[in-house]
């Protein structure tokens, strides 16, 4: 126990990069160093004086270039160097005293020491750790596996922690030494120093062997013999830094027919394959570590599966009814039903091998995807069936015979043996096509003067079927086919012998042409025939335009019509052929308008030019079409020249309207429509205002008081006076008897007479109610010769008059206004 506490780890001497012994750090080698050269000597010591052993490992999977002697530390080059391929090699070296290969928790592994020459607290030293761990490089995460005594500097493995070579081979520890602090230059200061400690973990024999390349499968073939190598297993010690030798043995499953070499791991056959009783053997193989003393240590077991297989020495073969066959022929009609199998083909395929050697694929190769073969996977032997997959593609018109390749290819064999057979199918024709026109429609043009029986157009339809099925007959029908006939065999369309074609009567015809085979299958095409117009009509003048009255400044228009159907045959050009004198008129060649020369602006100029007293000219005018050949017509137009007494834009417009009355009629219609619209708009506005004004509420409650006895006056007709502006009469209103003491503003100086008839409804809205406030808008109701106007409300100078009479007069005015409004609307 005392020794375990003082068992410090051995360490390498660090002799620098130029030394040939030490820790092998930063070693430089020339690439031409011969293999087998001793290039370095690892050198180190153990603090307790124990003998040390050296080790060297490379990164797993990398190539090993060096080998170290465990006792002498001599490093030997075992592979040739190539700087261009690899210019740097990294290896891990280790040193061990052999006493503590698996270091326990709490064990001390190193002691650090730092010296501070100060006295007192400034010279006392305490130790701390800054720990990182890593496999090939430093890790940023602090390690929790180590602890250090703050006073003695002894480095230990923390309790509960262990080191594992397979997980991390190297640990890098930073040790910080701090003094107790003191006063320096008047300030309290604590000084520290750090050093990096590298801990190399040495592999211990704590991992069992590992089989490489599992799972294992071996095969015994029919040509194998006793002693044949079946399979070789390989295992290595899990402790890669200091591996032990491995020996192999068979645990079970061999049935005495297999053996294994204990050092190489090679499994061999002991009998002939014919003596094997099973097809598959599962053999348990054990790999054990052996110590230098020959003692077996840890071990591992794996399974080797050995299958007895047939030798693949037979390819697939196709058979017909009479034995092996590689060509199969069949005759059938085109377009067989989809899904139907070809009954005339009798094909068998066989592979004489056993197991996976007799497993193969069937595949049919040919034009398109017309056929499909079943089954697609065969073991040993099968009857081959060919099914129809695309019936439309099996078309006699496209190809009269079809050739396919039937392939049989082994699946799981390295040889991939195969076989091929040809399937030739001869197709027979059926009537599966209708005649087809070369175009969906035909366009023809024929002159209108063509005689009966003229050729119009030739249509063509073909039927790809053979024999009588391919013979096509033509016919026409339709509402436009009356003037035409077709040759049934040739497809040439003619006009009827009696047909008379006139473009001016009808220029477009269309009808259908039918192509039909002997079984009644047919197709249609449409024929469009255009009757080409010929220039066979001369222009004709309108007789109404041969006598014209021309006002100076306004043109006259001459019109002619050409009855030809198409341009340019019906396009007319006008010209003046003769006039006396010549230089007085101009004529627009397109419109036919005739007007005076610009310099003629008055009758005086006209009379100076000619001796005609009546100012009437006879002008010879020609109308000529633009056809080829061109036709023309000549007529004499009498033009009476006069001068209007009115001037201005309106006069000019009226003169133009003489030639075009529709223009004047349109103007008048427009004015009437505008006036009607304005009238409707004004009436609507007035109606809306009147509706709003008629909503009159009583200004006050009328209280009828009991009359006092007084002198009887005649109040039956209080308005019986003739006003200055006219007479009023009210026959429909019942007027109550009352003194006319509340006279209106329009009743001034009038005698008592029968009231005159009421005037027409006013254009303005009715008067406002009696509760009209001061400052409200004024209103006025016009009458025939006077008006009833309501002004701003004033205090009556007769406020002490009888209130009953006042109420009666107000009611009378209200009813009068309502009646006027009713008469208006």
VENLIN-V388512 format. One record per pair of residues at least 4 apart in sequence whose ideal C-beta (glycine too) atoms are under 7 Angstrom apart, sorted by the first residue. I is the first residue (numbers start at 1). J is the second residue. Records with the same first field share a line. If there is no record, write none. Layout:
BEGIN
I=J + J
END
This chain:
BEGIN
1=5
2=6
3=7
4=107
5=108
7=48 + 99 + 100
8=47 + 48 + 108 + 109 + 110 + 111
9=109 + 110
10=44 + 45 + 46 + 52 + 95 + 96 + 97
11=44 + 45 + 95
12=22 + 23 + 42 + 43 + 44 + 95
13=22 + 23 + 43 + 44
14=22 + 23
15=19 + 21 + 22
17=25 + 26
20=40 + 41
21=40 + 41 + 43
22=43
23=93
24=40 + 42 + 75 + 93
27=40
29=33 + 39 + 81
31=81 + 82 + 83
33=37 + 39 + 77 + 81
35=77 + 78 + 79 + 80
36=76 + 77
37=77
38=74 + 75 + 76
39=75 + 77
40=75
41=73 + 74 + 75
42=54 + 68 + 73 + 75 + 93
43=73
44=52 + 95
45=52
46=50 + 52 + 97
50=97 + 98 + 99
52=95 + 96 + 97
53=70 + 71 + 96 + 98
54=68 + 70 + 73 + 93 + 94 + 95
55=68 + 70 + 94 + 202 + 241 + 242
56=66 + 68 + 91 + 92 + 93
57=91 + 92 + 240 + 241
58=62 + 64 + 91
59=90
63=79
64=78
65=77 + 78 + 79 + 89
66=75 + 76 + 77 + 78 + 91
67=76 + 78
68=73 + 74 + 75
69=73 + 74
82=86
83=87
92=169
94=200 + 202 + 241
96=101 + 202
100=107
101=202 + 204 + 205
102=204 + 206
103=107 + 109 + 157 + 163
105=157 + 158 + 159 + 160 + 161 + 162
106=156 + 157 + 159
107=156 + 157
108=154 + 155 + 156
109=155 + 156 + 157 + 199
110=155 + 197
111=153 + 154 + 155
112=127 + 153 + 155 + 175 + 197
113=153
114=125 + 177 + 193
116=122 + 123 + 125 + 179
117=123
118=122 + 123 + 179 + 182
119=123
120=182
121=180 + 181 + 182
122=179 + 180 + 181 + 182
123=179
124=179 + 180
125=177 + 179
126=150 + 151 + 178
127=148 + 150 + 153 + 175 + 177
128=176 + 178
129=146 + 148 + 173 + 175
130=174 + 176
131=142 + 143 + 146 + 173
132=138 + 139 + 140 + 141 + 142 + 143 + 172
133=139 + 143 + 168 + 171
134=138 + 139 + 170 + 172
135=168 + 169
138=172
143=171
144=158 + 161
145=157 + 158 + 161 + 163
146=155 + 157 + 158 + 173
147=156 + 158
148=153 + 154 + 155 + 175
149=153 + 154
157=161 + 163
163=201
164=168
165=169 + 201 + 202 + 203 + 204 + 241
166=207
168=201
169=200 + 201
170=198 + 199 + 200 + 201
171=199
172=196 + 198
173=197 + 199
174=194 + 196
175=194 + 195 + 197
176=192 + 194
177=192 + 193
178=190 + 192
179=190 + 191
181=188 + 189 + 190
182=189
183=187 + 188
184=189
202=241
203=239 + 240 + 241 + 242
204=239
205=239 + 244 + 297
206=239
207=238 + 239
208=238 + 298 + 299 + 300
209=235 + 236 + 237 + 238 + 246 + 287 + 289 + 298 + 299 + 300
210=235 + 236 + 238 + 300
211=233 + 235 + 287 + 300 + 302
212=234 + 235 + 236
213=234
214=302
216=231 + 233 + 302 + 304 + 305
217=305
218=230 + 231 + 267 + 304 + 306
219=306 + 307 + 309
220=224 + 230 + 269 + 273 + 276 + 306 + 308 + 309
221=309 + 311
222=273 + 310 + 311
223=311
224=228 + 269 + 273
225=272
226=269 + 270 + 271 + 272
227=268 + 269
228=268 + 269
229=266 + 268
230=258 + 267 + 268 + 269 + 306
231=267 + 304 + 306
232=264 + 265 + 266 + 267
233=248 + 265 + 285 + 302 + 304
234=265
235=246 + 287 + 300
236=243 + 246
237=243 + 244 + 246 + 289
239=243
244=289 + 290 + 291 + 297
245=290
246=287 + 288 + 289
247=262 + 263 + 288 + 290
248=260 + 262 + 265 + 285 + 286 + 287
249=260 + 262 + 286
250=254 + 258 + 260 + 283 + 284 + 285
251=284 + 285 + 286 + 301
252=284
253=281 + 282 + 283 + 284
254=258 + 283
255=281
257=269 + 270 + 271 + 276
258=267 + 269 + 270 + 281 + 283 + 306
259=268 + 270
260=265 + 266 + 267 + 285
261=265 + 266
267=304
271=275 + 276
273=308
276=308
279=307 + 308
280=305 + 307
281=306
282=303 + 305
283=304 + 306
284=301 + 303
285=301 + 302 + 304
286=299 + 301
287=299 + 300
288=296 + 299
289=297 + 298 + 299
290=294 + 295 + 296
291=295 + 297
309=355
310=353 + 354 + 355 + 357
312=353 + 357 + 413 + 415 + 417
313=353
314=351 + 352 + 353
315=417 + 418 + 419
316=349 + 350 + 351 + 360 + 408 + 410 + 417 + 418 + 419
317=324 + 349 + 350 + 419
318=324 + 325 + 326 + 347 + 349 + 406 + 419 + 421
319=323 + 324 + 325 + 348 + 350
320=325 + 328 + 346 + 347
321=346
326=420 + 421 + 422
327=421 + 422
328=345 + 347 + 421 + 423
329=424
330=342 + 344 + 345 + 425
331=426 + 428
332=336 + 344 + 425 + 427 + 428
333=428 + 430
334=394 + 395 + 396 + 427 + 428 + 429 + 430 + 432
335=391 + 392 + 394 + 430 + 432
336=340 + 388 + 391 + 394
337=388 + 391
338=388 + 389 + 391
339=387 + 388
340=388
341=385 + 386 + 387
342=386
345=386 + 423
347=384
348=381 + 383 + 384
349=362 + 378 + 381 + 382 + 384 + 408
350=380 + 381
351=358 + 360 + 380
353=357 + 358
354=358
356=412 + 413
357=413
358=379 + 380
359=379 + 410 + 411 + 412
360=378 + 408 + 409 + 410 + 411
361=376 + 377 + 409 + 411
362=373 + 375 + 376 + 378 + 384 + 408
363=373 + 407
364=371 + 372 + 373 + 386 + 404 + 406
365=404 + 405 + 407
366=370 + 371 + 402 + 403 + 404 + 405
367=402
368=390 + 393
369=389 + 390
370=389 + 390 + 393 + 394
371=386 + 387 + 388 + 389 + 404
372=387 + 389
373=384 + 386 + 406
374=385 + 387
375=382
378=382
394=402 + 427
396=400 + 427 + 428 + 429
397=433 + 464
400=427
401=424 + 425 + 426 + 427
402=425 + 427
403=422 + 424
404=423
405=420 + 422
406=420 + 421 + 423
407=418 + 420
408=418 + 419
409=416 + 418
410=415 + 416 + 417 + 418
413=417
429=465 + 466
431=465 + 469 + 519 + 521
432=465
433=463 + 464 + 465
434=517 + 521 + 522 + 523
435=461 + 462 + 463 + 472 + 515 + 516 + 517 + 522 + 523
436=461 + 462 + 523
437=459 + 460 + 461 + 515 + 523 + 525
438=460
439=525
440=525
441=525 + 526 + 528
442=457 + 459 + 525 + 527
443=528
444=456 + 457 + 527 + 529
445=530 + 532
446=450 + 454 + 456 + 501 + 529 + 531 + 532
447=532 + 534
448=501 + 502 + 503 + 531 + 532 + 533 + 534
449=534
450=454 + 495 + 501
452=495 + 496 + 497 + 498 + 499
453=494 + 495 + 497
454=494 + 495
455=492 + 494
456=484 + 493 + 494 + 495 + 529
457=493 + 527
458=491 + 492
459=474 + 491 + 493 + 513 + 525
460=491
461=472 + 491 + 515 + 523
463=469 + 470 + 472 + 517
464=470
465=469 + 470
466=470
468=518
469=517 + 518 + 519
471=517 + 518
472=515 + 517
473=488 + 516
474=486 + 488 + 491 + 513 + 514 + 515
475=486 + 488 + 514
476=481 + 484 + 486 + 493 + 511 + 512 + 513
477=481 + 511 + 512 + 514
478=511 + 512
480=509 + 510 + 511
481=511
483=495 + 496 + 499 + 509
484=493 + 494 + 495 + 496 + 511
485=494 + 496
486=491 + 492 + 493 + 513
487=491 + 492
493=527
495=499 + 501
501=531
503=507 + 531 + 532 + 533 + 565 + 566
504=563 + 564 + 565
506=531
507=530 + 531 + 533 + 565
508=530
509=529
510=526 + 527 + 528
511=527
512=524 + 526
513=525 + 527
514=522 + 524
515=522 + 523
516=520 + 522
517=521
533=564 + 565 + 566 + 569
535=564 + 569 + 625 + 627 + 628 + 629 + 631
536=564
537=562 + 563 + 564
538=631 + 632 + 633
539=560 + 561 + 562 + 572 + 623 + 624 + 625 + 631 + 632 + 633
540=560 + 561 + 633
541=545 + 546 + 558 + 560 + 623 + 633 + 635
542=559 + 560
545=557 + 558 + 559
546=635 + 637 + 638
547=638
548=556 + 637 + 639
549=640 + 642
550=554 + 556 + 639 + 640 + 641
551=642 + 643 + 644 + 655
552=596 + 600 + 601 + 602 + 603 + 641 + 643
553=652 + 655
554=655 + 656
555=593 + 594 + 595 + 659
556=594 + 639 + 659
557=591 + 592 + 593 + 659
558=574 + 592 + 594 + 621 + 637
559=592
560=572 + 623 + 633
562=569 + 570 + 572 + 625
564=569 + 570 + 625 + 627
566=570
567=571
568=626 + 627
569=625 + 627
570=625
571=625 + 626
572=623 + 624 + 625
573=589 + 624 + 626
574=587 + 588 + 589 + 592 + 621 + 623
575=587 + 589 + 622
576=585 + 587 + 619 + 621
577=620 + 621 + 622 + 634
578=620
579=584 + 585 + 617 + 619
581=609 + 610
583=597
584=596 + 597 + 600 + 609
585=594 + 596 + 619
586=595 + 597
587=594
588=592 + 593
594=639
596=600
600=605 + 606
601=605
602=643
603=607 + 615 + 643
604=608
605=609
606=610 + 615 + 641
612=616
615=640 + 641
616=638 + 640
617=639 + 641
618=636 + 638
619=637 + 639
620=634 + 636
621=635 + 637
622=632 + 634
623=632 + 633
624=630 + 632
625=630 + 631
626=630
627=631
644=651 + 655
646=651
647=651
649=653
650=654
651=655
652=656
653=657
656=660
657=661 + 663 + 664
661=665
662=666
663=667
664=668
665=669
666=670
667=671
668=672
669=673
670=674
671=675
672=676
673=677
674=678
675=679
676=680
677=681
678=682
679=683
680=684
681=685
682=686
683=687
684=688
685=689
686=690 + 763
687=691
688=692
689=693 + 765
690=694 + 765 + 821
693=765 + 766
694=766 + 821
696=769 + 814
697=769
699=769 + 770 + 771
702=807
704=804
705=804
713=739
715=737 + 738 + 739
716=737
717=752 + 754 + 755
718=735 + 738 + 740
719=728 + 755
720=752 + 753 + 754 + 755
721=750 + 751 + 752 + 753
722=727 + 750 + 751 + 753
723=728 + 746 + 750 + 786
724=786
725=783 + 784 + 785 + 786
726=756 + 783 + 784 + 785 + 786
727=756 + 757
728=755 + 756 + 757 + 758
729=754 + 755 + 756 + 757
730=755 + 758 + 816
732=819
733=812 + 815 + 816
735=812
736=808
738=804 + 805 + 808
739=802 + 805
741=798 + 801 + 802 + 805
742=801 + 805 + 806 + 809
743=747
744=788
745=789
746=786 + 787 + 788
758=816 + 819 + 820
759=783 + 784
761=820 + 821 + 823 + 824
762=781 + 782 + 820
764=779 + 780 + 781
765=779
766=817 + 821
767=779 + 781 + 790 + 817
768=772 + 776 + 779
770=810
772=776 + 793
774=792 + 793
778=790 + 791 + 792
779=790
780=787 + 789
781=787 + 788
782=787
783=787 + 788
795=799
801=805 + 806
803=807
804=808
805=809
806=810
807=811
808=812
809=813
810=814
811=815
812=816
813=817
814=818
815=819
816=820
817=821
818=822
819=823
820=824
821=825
END
